[in-house]
Amino acid sequence: MADAAPPTPERRGAERERLAAADRREEPWRRWGPYLAERAWGTVREDYSATGDAWASFPFDQAVARAYRWNEDGMAGVCDDQQRLCLALSLWNGRDPVLKERMFGLTGEEGNHGEDVKEYWWYVDATPTSSYLAWRYHYPQGPFPYDDLRSTNRARSRLDPEYELLDTGVFDDDRFWVVDVRWAKASPDDLCWEIEVTNAGPDDAVLDVLPTIWWRNRWTWEPGRPAPRLTARDDRGVDGAVVQAVDDELGAYELVAADGPGGRPQLLFCDNETDTSWLWGAIDGPAFPKNGIDRHVRLGAATVNQGRTGTKAAVWHHLAVAAGATAIVTLRFRRVGTTGPAHAEVIATRRAEADEFAASLCPAGIADDERRLLRQASAGMLWGKQFFHYDVATWLAGDPGQPPPPAERRAGRNAEWVHLNARDVISMPDPWEYPWFAAWDLAFHCVALAHLDAEFAKRQLVLLCREWYMHPNGQLPAYEWEFSDVNPPVHAWAALQVLEIDWRTRLRFDPAAEPDLDFLERVFHKLLLNFTWWVNRKDANGSNVFEGGFLGLDNIGLFDRSKPLPVHGRLEQSDATAWMAMYCLDLLQAALVLGRRNRAYEDVASKFFEHFTYIAAAMAEQGLWDDADGFFYDVIALESGGLVPVRVCSMVGVVPLFAATLLEADVAEVAPDFTRRVEWFCANRPQYAMHVGHIHHPGCDDRQLLSVLTGDQLRRLLGHVLDSDELLSDHGLRSLTERLAHQPYTLDLEGVHLGIDYEPAESTNALFGGTSNWRGPVWMPLNYLAVSALRTYAGYYGDDLRVELPTGSGRSCTLGEVADDLERRLLSLWLPGADGRRPVFGGVERLQHDPRWNDLLVFPEYFHGDNGAGLGASHQTGWTGLVVDLLARRRLRAR
């Protein structure tokens, strides 16, 4: 049979051409982007207290008047990639006690379920180069109910639902503003800025719109650094108001504000410096402080510089808008001397190119609701990139000329991470609730981002392995609250996924494209250090059973796994051990891929094959697999020598499913030394080889399977996973069996009584504090890995292994069909059902039915285990953005 003709290369399109130019470093299309944080207050970096209470150290109420040390925040904002100069939106409805410059939310102590943002805004659209960005916000016309939200939530218990902004009645009768912000680049240094406000209410109303520009304050913390300036310029007869921004590093830019619906706007200037007088009663505070514009607009105070210069400036439009009417404010931010097409032309062109780019992601036959889901999820991933700045050594020691931090910090949080010095654009777990990088979150983000901007995704994975991030001992930093916490080792897995997505995407446009093995090699060598750290630090007795601790599953068990056990013994973790088995297989595959170019990597592949067999044998022989139940459990190894299994059906026991990989049929040909070593090992170490029996039994297309699970174990474990009374819900896999709702699990050991039950939504248990809510909800990343693993097993077993779906139904399905079904359940979270309702919106009727709201999607941290309602960080969580991959990968598979 003749070989099929190679696919015809596709046209890249304008946005991908810009990406290619940026990747070649020919044009700096990534210089300006949505890198401005959405919350800088209440972060570890800004906490200079003795107690380490970041929320109390820098609360929301101080943010209007207190200069940040490490980074800036704002609404719908952009900045350069070193966050020297920032631009963002400010609003005032004439009734609020403060200008709306940043999103409001509750701290961990104020919220009855932990920190929680209390605003409604959405990322509508975005392109990878930020050539087009669209954002929407619903701003109440009445006073913003700050005190009501705080007091009502504080009075509620963990048994009560959260009190949301819609619950306050502030949106009743549609008395709110629909605020649409659009950014479009005419060139890398020429940005058109459009702010459209629509009065959704029944009466005429007034809104102050204040596009704002400011320099990040570096001069206060770095003695000798001069403050750059912003100045008004009237000398060229430009049709509008002009703010010029000049800096020795960045150069000279100008913000040109066209006359608006209310006439020529007024320029207001102050300084991005702390108002020590207003905050603390100082007598020598700056005359025109950070909140100078706020106080002048609201109160008429003389707190703006009449000389029209400073380090912060706003373009003040006072707009009277009729009921149902719309007003548009336009601005242009550009390098001085830059010329380009007219504003309207740029907006229209870039919007059309954004349409083209979004269409290029979509698989054939995709439904309109899926298309919308893919586009908005993609936009959220791209808006979630933020500048992250944190020099731990400086943070611990304090800045020259500033009061020294309390001595307690020297032995407190992150004290052993003095090498970490971050000043990069990084994808955030959530732009408001988690505005800092997290290692395992970032790995999942990169899989989604690889479809949108593969070069950025690759750089992110390399970045965390660099010597100013990775600890000298090989540990990857977890997150700023505690860099030493242990995250699941998914970095190698993500690198392989990104490598494949990048390559298959480039093949669409260049049939001769090769995989980027240089990227994989860079990550691989650093991960060898990280793997060694795991083996040396998290396998206490060298038994190949691991005790990773937290691992993101903190509230899924009987006790806090980050702390010492409440009994005398050691917790041997099914999930930690399985993650390490998966890590072995991922590094093995990476070595085999690199070995196709350099056979020296075959030796490393052999090492990871053998280490995998040791771990697989340990899981089978040291009590993690319970043959009576057909499931994996954690085990408490008592000092007395006894082993006590923690018989809780949860995601802890599902993680071993993920430790599976396929060896392609040509492995003997392309990796002969590896193959010989495997054959020798199996012949001479049968006590280990027996646990990887698939290695000599080719399956579909002559592939071989390496997995922790045998075929029989796989069937039995899936019996629990696919049971609707246990882990299977209508919208994915629960993190804890539903049966515990009716029969909680208890364990009495050494006089200690431990127990756990099922909670499908927010946890009512305060044992773990904050937002640690793992007692039942559906989480996207682990569900995603389950889908991926099932496809791996299907690639080996084909139609030969079938299971019931759901368990007990009598309906027989292949593993590929099970993967498809689980993927459909996950996507259904956002798609209207037969009743027209989107499960993600839960019982909030306005979100379900109001045409101004119901097509604006959010990507929460996790989902109700029974009805799929969005929970946790409820806006844009990066790992939930994996829905991008679920949809976009269909197109790659089709090729």
N, C-alpha and C positions, 0 to 999 in steps of 0.2 A: 504494500500500500504506500503510495507516495506521501512524502511529508507535506503537512499543511503549509500553505503559504504564510510567511510571517505577517503579523498584523500591520496594517498601514499606519504609519506614525500619525498621531493626532497633532493638531495645532495647539501650541502652548497657550495662547491667549495673552492679553496685555499684562495681567497681574503676574502670571508665571514668568513672563519675560523680565518684569521688574525684579522678581525674586532671584532669577538667574544672575542678573546684573549685580544685585546686592551680594549674592554668594561669591561672585568673582571679585568682590570689593571694587567694582568699577563705579558704582553709584551708591551713596549712603541712604538707601530707601528705608533702612531700619533706624536711622538716627532719631527721628521723632516718632513717638508712639504713645499708646495709652498706659504709660509706665508709672503714672502717678497713683500712689496708694489710695485706697478708699477709707482707710483708718490708720493713722499713725499714733493716735493717743491710745493708752492702755496696752502698749506693747512692751516686751521685755527691754528692747533697746532704749526706750525712753524712761525706764524705771531706774531711778537712782536712790531708791529707798533701802533701808536696812532690812526690812521685812521681806522684800521680794514680791510685794503686792503690786503688780504692774497696773492693775485697773485703778487702784486708789492713788498710786503715785502720780499718774497723769490722766485725770478724768476728762470726760467729754466737755464739761463746763469750762475747763481751762483752755481747751484747744483753740477757741476763738482768739485768745489773747496771749498765749504762751508759744514762743518759737520752739520748733522741734530741733533736736540735735542731729538726728540721723536721716530722716526722710520726710517728705511732705504728703499731705492728703488733699483730696478735692473731689468734685463731682464732674463726671464726663470729661476728665482732664487728660492732657497730654504733656509730655516733657521730653527733653533730650535723654539719651541713654545713660548719661551720668547725672541726671536730674539736677542740672544747674539752673535751668530756667523752666518755669511751670506755667501752664495756662489751664484754667478750669472755670466752671460756671458758679455764680452766686445768684441767689434769688431772695426777694423779700415780698411777702404778701401784704405788708402794711400792718400786720397784727402779731407777728411772732416776736418773742423776746430776744431773738438773735437772727442775724442773716443766715439763710440756709446755704452754708458753705461746704458742709460735709454731712454724711448720713448719720442719723442718730440710732443708737441701739443701747441695750441694757448690758451691764457688766455681768460677770459670772455670779456676783452676789445679788444683783437686782432682779435677774430673771429667775422664775421658778423652775426653769430647766436649763439654767446656765446662760451664758452670753447669747444675745439674740438681737439682730438688727430689726428695727421697727420702721421701715420705709418700703416703698414700692418703686423699683426701677429695673430696667431690663436692658440687656445688650441685644440690640435688634440686628446688627449686621457688622461685619468687619472683614477686612482682607489682611493677609499675612504681613504686607509691607505697611499697613495702616494707611494705604492710599485712599481708603474709604472706611469710615467708622460711623455707625449710627447707634443712638442711645435714647431711651425714653424714661421719663420720670413723671409720676403723678404727685403733684404738690397741692396739699389742702389750701383752700382759700381762707379758712378760719384759723384761729391760733393753733399752732402745733401742740398736741396734748402731751408735752414732755412729762409733767408731774403726774398726770393720770396714768400714763403707761408705767412709770416707775412705781407709784404707790400701789396700783392694782396688782401688778405682777408680784411685787414684794409680799403682798398680803396673801397670795395664793400659795398652795402647797404643791408638792410634786405630784399629788393626785389630781390636780386641776389642770385644765388646758392652759396654754399661754394666752395672754390677753394681747390681741394684735391691734394694729392701727385701724383696720377696718371695723373692729369691735367698738371703737370709741365713738363712732357716729360722725366723725369729721368729714367723711365722704358722702354723707347723706344728701339727697337731692342733687347729686353730681356737682357739688360745690368744690371743684378742684381744677387745677391747671394741668393740661397735658403738655409736657415740655419735651420737645424733640430736639436733639443736638446732632448735628452732622459735621464731620470733618472730611475734607477731600484735599489731596495733595496734587497741586499742579506740577510740582517737581519735589525732590527730596527736601528742599528748604523753603517751600512755598505752600502754605496750608490755608485753605479756605474754611471758614468757621461759620456755621449757620445755626441759629437758635430760633426755633419755631414754637410759639406758645399759643395754645388754644384754650379759650374759656369754655370749659365743659358745663358750667353752671347755668342756672336760669336767669341770672341777673348780670348786668354790666359789672365789671370789676377792674381793679387796678393792680398791676404787678410791676415791681422793680426788677429789671434784668441787669445783672452786673457781671459781664465777662471780665475775668480777673487774670492778671499776669504778675508773677513775682519771682524773685531769685530765692533759691534755697539758701538759708542762712548758714554760711560756712565761716564768715568772718568772725563771729562771736567765739567760735571754738578753736580757731586757728590763728593765733596771734601773728600779726604782720600781714595777714591776707586782707587786701582792701575790699570794701564792699562794692560790687558792681552797681550801676545806676540804671534807673528808669527815668526818662524825662519826656515831657510833652514837647511836641515839635509842630510848629505852625508856619515854618518858613518856606514851604513848597507849594502852598495853595492846594493841598490834597483835598479831595471832596470827602471830608470826614475828619475825625479826630485821630491823632497819631501818637502812639507811645513808642519811644525808641529805647531799645535795650542793648547795652554795650558791656562786653566782658572780654578780658584779655584772652581767655581760653576759647570761648565760644564764638566770639566775633560780634558783629553788629546786626541786630534784627529790629524789625519794626512791626507793631500791631496797628493796623489801619482799621478804624471803625467807621463804616459808612453811616450816613444819616439814617435814622430809623423812623418807624411810624410816629414816634413822638418828637421828631426833629433831631437836631444835632445833639449827640450825647455829651454828657459832662465827664471830664477826666478827674478822677480822685486819686491822690497819692498818699501813701504812708510808708512805714518801714516794717519789714518782716523781723521785728524785734519784740521781745516780751514786754507786755505792759505791767511792769513791776508795781506801779502805783495802784492800778485797778485790782491786781491780784493780791498784793501783799502790803499795800499801804506805803510803799517806798516814796520818798520825797524827790528823788532824782531820776524818775523813770523817763523814758523817751517821750518827746512831745507828740510824736505821730507814730504810735506803736502799731503792732500787728492788727489790733482790733479798731484802728482808727477809722477805717472806712465804715465798719459796722456801726460804730457809735455816731458817726456823722450822718449816715443815711437814716438811722432809726430815731436819733435823738437831736440831730442838728448840732452836735458837739463840734467844737473847733479842733478836731483831731486829725484833719487832713492838711497836708502841706500846700499852702497857697502858692508857694514857689513852683509847684507842679513837678516835683522830683521826689524820688525815694527808691525803695527796693520792692514795693508792692503797689500795684495800681489797678483800678477798676474803671470800666467804661459804663457809665450809669445811664441806663434807659428807663424812663418812667412812662409806662405804657397803660393807657386806658383802653380796655378791650370789651367790646359788646358781647352779650351772651351768645355763645355758639361761634363767635368770630375767632380769627387767627391773626397774629402779628408775627413778623419775621425780622430778626436782627442779624445782620451780616458783618463779618469781620475778615481780615486777611492778615495772617502772620507769616512773615517772610524775611529772608536775609536781605539786608539793605542792598539795593541795586538790582534785585531780582525782578524780572518781568514774566508775565505769563498770560494765558487766556482769561477771559472774563470769569467772574465768580460763578455765575449760573452755568456756564459751559463746563467748568471744571466739575461742579457737583453732578451734573447730568452725565458727563462722560464716565466719571469714576463709579457712579451708581450702576451704570450699564455694565462696566467691567466687573463690578462685584457680582452682578447677576451671572455673568459669563463664568466667573470663577466658581461660584456656588453650583452652577449646573455641571461643571466639570467633575465635581465630587459625587454626583448622584448616579446610582446604578440605573440601568434601564428598567422602565416599568414602575418606578417608585411612585407611591401615592402622594397626593398633595400634602397631606398632614405629615407624612414622613419627610417630605422635602422641607417643610417648614421646621420640623424638629432638627434635621441635620444642619440647616442654615443657622438657626439660633444657638444650637449647641456649639457649632464652630465659632460663632461670634463670641460666645462666652469664653471659650478657650483663649481666643486672641486678645480679648479685653482683660483677661486675667494675668497678663504679663506685667510685672511691676519691678521697679528699681528697688533692690534690697541692699541696704548698707549697714554693716555691723562689723566693727573692728573690736574684737573681744578684749584684747590687751588694753586698748585705749579706754574702752568702756569700764574695765575693772579699775584702772589706775586713775581715771579722771583726766580732764583736759587742763592744759596750762592756763593759769589765771582764773580757773573756776574752783568752787569749793570741792575738796576731795570727797569721793564717795565714802560711805561708812565702811569701817574696817570689816564688818561682817561679810561684805561682798567678796573679799579675798578668798574665802573658803566656801562660798555659796554657789549659786547657779552659774554653770559654764566656766568655773574657775580653772578647770583642767583643759580648756579649749583656747588657750591664749594665742595659738597659731592662727585661729580662724579670722580671716579678714575678707569680708564679702563686700563687693561693690559692683553688683551686676544686675541685669534684667533677668528675672527668674519667674517662672510660672508658679502662681500662688495656689494653695489649697482652696481658699475662698477669699475674694478681694476685701471683704469686710471682716468676717469672723476669724479668718486665719490668714492675716496678711504677712506671712513669712513662709519660707520654703519648708517643705517636709520631705524627707528622702524618699519614702515609699510612695507617697502621694505623687511626687514628681515623676517617678518611673511610669505610673499609669498615665499621667498627663502627656508624657512624651509619645506614647502610643497613639493617642488621639491627635496630637500636634503634628505627628509625622505625615499625616494626610494633608495638612495645611501648610506646613513650613518645615520640611524635613531637616534642613540645615540647622534651624533653631533647636529642634528636638535633639539632634545629635550633640550640639554644643552644650545643651543642658545636662545630658548624661555625662559628658566629658568633664563638665565644670565641677560636679560634686566629687569627682575623683581627683581633682587637682590638689596639690600639696597644701594650699591655703584653705581648703575645705576638709578633705580627709585627714583624720587624726594621724600623727606619726605611727601610732600602733596599728593602723589599718582600718579603724572604725569609720563608717560614714556618719556625718552629723545628722541627728534625727530631726530636730526643729528647735527654734530658739528658746522655748520654755525649758528644754533640757536636752542639749545636744547628745548627752550620753545615753538617753533612752534607746532601746533597741527596736528597730523597725525590721519587718520581714525583708530578707535579702532578695529583692526582685530586680535589682539593677541589671544583672546579666540577662535576665529574661527580657526586660524592656529593650536592651541594646539589640538583641536578636530580632525583636519585633520591628523596631525602627529601621534596622538594616533592610529587612525584607520589604517593608512598606515603601521606603525610599527607593529601593531598586525597582520594584514593580511599577511604581509611579513613573519613574524616569524612562522605563521601557515603553511606556505609552507614547512618548515623544521622541525616543531615540532607541531603536531596536538593538543597537550595539552597546547600550549602557551596561556597565559592570557594577557589581556591588561595591560599596565604599568600605573596603577592607581596612583601610588606614584608620577609619573611625573605630571599627570593631577592635582593632589591635590596641589602640590607645586605651580604650576602656578595659580590655581584657587584662592587660598587665597590671593595672591598678587594682582590679578586682581579685587578682591572686593574693594581694596583701590583705584585702578585706576578708577573703575566705579563710586565710590563716588566722586572722583575728577571731573569727567565729569559732574555729576549732580550738584555739588556745584559751579562749575566755568563756565559752558557753557550753563546754562539754566537761563538766567538773571532774568526773572520774575517768575520762577517756573511754567511755563505753559506747560512743557514737550515738548516744541519746542526749538531746540538747535541752537546755533550760533558758530559752531566750527571754522569758519574763513577759514584759508588756505586749509586744508584737501587735499592737493595734486591737487586740481582742480582750481589753482590760475588764469589761463588765460581762463577760460571757460565762464566767466560772463562779465558783463558790467564794472566792476571795480575790483580793488585789494581787495580781501576779508580779507587779513591780516591787512589792514589798516582801519582807521575810515571811515565810509560812507561819500560820498560827499554830502549827504543831512542829515537833522535832523531826525534821526530815528535809527532803529535797523534792521539788516538783519536776518530774520528767515529762516534757511536753510533747504531745503528739504533733501539734502544729509546728513547733520550733524544729523538731526533728524532720518533719516532712518538708518544711521550707528548705532545710539544708540538703535533703535529697534532691529537691527541685533545683537548688543552686548547683549541685554537682552536675546534673544533667544539662543545665544551661551552659555551664562552663565547658562541659564536654562538647556540646554542639558548637560553641564558639571556636574551640580548638580545632574541631574537624573542618569548619568553614575556613579558618585561617590556614589549616594544613593543606588545603588545595593549592595554596600559593607557596607555602613553606613547610616541608614535611617535618621540620623540627617540632612542630606543634603536635604531632602524633604522640610524642612521649607524654605531653601534658594531658592529652585526651585519655590516654591509658590510665594516668593517675586518677582522673576524675571518674572514670568507669569503675575502678577498683574501690575508690572511696564511696561511691554510690552503693556498691554491693554491701559494704560494711554497714552502712546506715540502714539499707533495706533489711538486712539480716537482723540488726538490732531491733528494728520496729516489730519484726515478727517474733523475736525470741525473748524480748525483755518486757513483755506485758502490755505494750501499747495496743496491739490488735487483740480484741476480745472475740474469740472464736464462737462463743456461745451467742453473743449479740450480733456478730457480723459488723462490727464498727470499731473505730479507733477512739481511745480515751486517753486523757492525761492520767499519769500514775504518780502517787505520792510514795516515794521511797523513804521509809521510816529509818531512823537511826538504828532501830532494833533489828533491821534487816528485812522487814516485811514490805510488801508492795500492795498498795491500796488503789485500785482503779477508781477514777472519778467518773461514774457511769452517767454522763450527761450527753445526750445526742445534740451536738452543736456543730458549728463551723470548724471547731477545733478538730473534729474527726473527719471533716470533709477535705481539709487541706492535703492529706496524703493522696487524694485523687489527682492533684495538680502535678505530682512528681511522675511525669511520663513524657517520653520523647520517642521519635521515630528515627531509626537509622535507615537511610535510603539504600536501595538495592545495589548501588555501585560502591558501597563503603569499602568492600574488600579491594576494589580496583584503585580507588583514589587514596586509601589509607591502609596500605598493606601491613605496615609495621604495627599500627593500632590493632588491626584484625588478628595478626599473629599473637600479639600480647593477650588479647581477649580470649583467644582459643587456649593459650597456655594457662591462663588464670582459671578458666572454667574447668580445665582438666585437672589442675593441681590444687585448687581451692574449692572443692565441691560444696563445702559447708556454706560458702557465700554465693556461689554461682546458682545454687538451687533456688535462690530468691529472685533471680532474673531469668526465669525459664523461657521467656519469649526470644531470647537472644539467638537461639538456634532453630527457631520456628518461624520462617517468613510468613507474613500475612499478605494483605492486599498489595499488589504491585511489587511483591517480593521485599517489602519493608520488614524490618525487625523492630520490636518494641522493647524499650527499657521502661519499666514502671515498678513502683512499690507494690502495686496491687496485681495479684493473679486474676485470671478471668473469673474464677469463682468468687474471690473477694470483691471484685468489681461489681458483680451482680448483687451480692448481698449488701454492700454499702449503698448502692443505688436504690435498693429496696427502701432504705430509710430516707434517702435524699428525695426520692420521687413520691413519697407518701404524703398525701394532702393533710393527714393528721399529724405529720411531723414537720419536715422542712419545706415541702413544696407548697407555695401559695400561688394565687392567681397571677402574681406580678413578680415572680422570682423566688429564690430560695431564702427562707428565713434564716437568721443566724442562730436560732435556738428552737428546739422542737416545740410545737404547739401543744403537745401532750402535757407539758409541765404546767399548763394553765389549769388542768384538772387534777393533776397529781404531782405537786412540787417534789423535787428531789432533795433529800436530806442526807447528811453524813455526820455521824458522831464519832469523834476520834480524839483520844487523849483528853477527854472531858470538854472538848470544844464542839459546839453544835453549829453546823454549817448547812445552808439551804439555798435553793435557787428555784425560781418559777419563771414562767413565760410572760413577757410583757411586749405586746406588738408595737408599741409606740415609744414615747419618752419613758425613761426609767423612773420609777418611783423610789429606787434605792439610792441613798446618799453615800453609800460606802466608798464609791470611787470619785465622787465630787464632780463639779463642772458639768460637761456635756458628754460624759462617758455612758453611752446608752446602747449597750450591745445585748440586751436581753430578748431579742426577738426580731427586730426590724430587718428589712431587706437592704443589703449593701451592694452597690454596683460592682466594686472591684473584685470581690470574691465570687460573685455571680458570673462576672466576665471570665474569670479564670476557670470556672466550672465549665462554661460553654467552650472555651478554648481547649480544655483537657478532653472533653467529650469528642471534639473533632479529631484530636490526636488519636484517641482510642478507635474512633471510627475509621481512621486511615489505616489501621492495622486489622481490625476485625471485620470491617465491611458489613455484610449482611449476616455474618455467622454468629454474632452475639446480639441477642435481642432481649429487651427487658419490658416489664409492664409500665405503662405510663397512662394515668397515675398507678401507683402500686395498688394491686387488688382490683383493678378495673377490667382485667382480661384483655386489654388492648396491647398488642405486641408491637414494639417499635425498635428500629435499629438505633444505634448510638448517635448517628448523624441526625436522625429524626428527633431524638431527644434534645440534641443541641439546638436544632431549629425551633423546637417548641419552647425551650427555655429562653432563647433569644426573643421570640415573639412575646413571651410574658413580660420581659424587661421593657421592650419597646412600648407595650401597651400602657405603661405608666403615664405616657404623654399623649397617647392617641385617643380620640373620642371613642367611647364604646357604643353599643347599640342604643343606649339611652342618651347619647350625645355628651356625656360627662367624661372629663379627663381625670383619671384616678389621682394624679399628682396634686390636684387642687382640693382633694378631700371634700369636706362639706361646706366650703366657702362658696355660697351661691353666686356672688358677684363675679368671682373668678370663673365659675362654670358657665355663666350665661350672658354676662354683659359684653357686648361686642367691643367695647373699649379695653377689655381686660382679657377675654378668654383665649385669644390667640397669642398672648405674650407668655412665653414659657419660662419656667425656672428649673434649676437643676440642683435639687437639695442634696444634703449630705447622705441621707438614707431615707427609707420609706416604711410606712406602716406595714407590719407583717401580715395583716389581714385584708386591708382595703387599698393599700398602695399610696396613701396620702403622703406628701412630702414632709420631711421632718429634719430636725437638726439645723445646721447652717442652710438656710432656706432659700438662698438666692442663686449662687453660681459656684458649685463645688467642682473642682477640677477633675477629680476621679470619676464623678458621675458623667463628666464629659466623654467618657469611654463610649457613650452612645454614638459619638461621631464614628468611631471605628466599627461598631456593629453595623452601621449603615454603609459607610464608605467602602469597607472591605468587601462588600458584595460585588462591587465593580471590579476589584482586583481579582477576586475568585472567578469572576466570569471570563477573565482573560486566560 
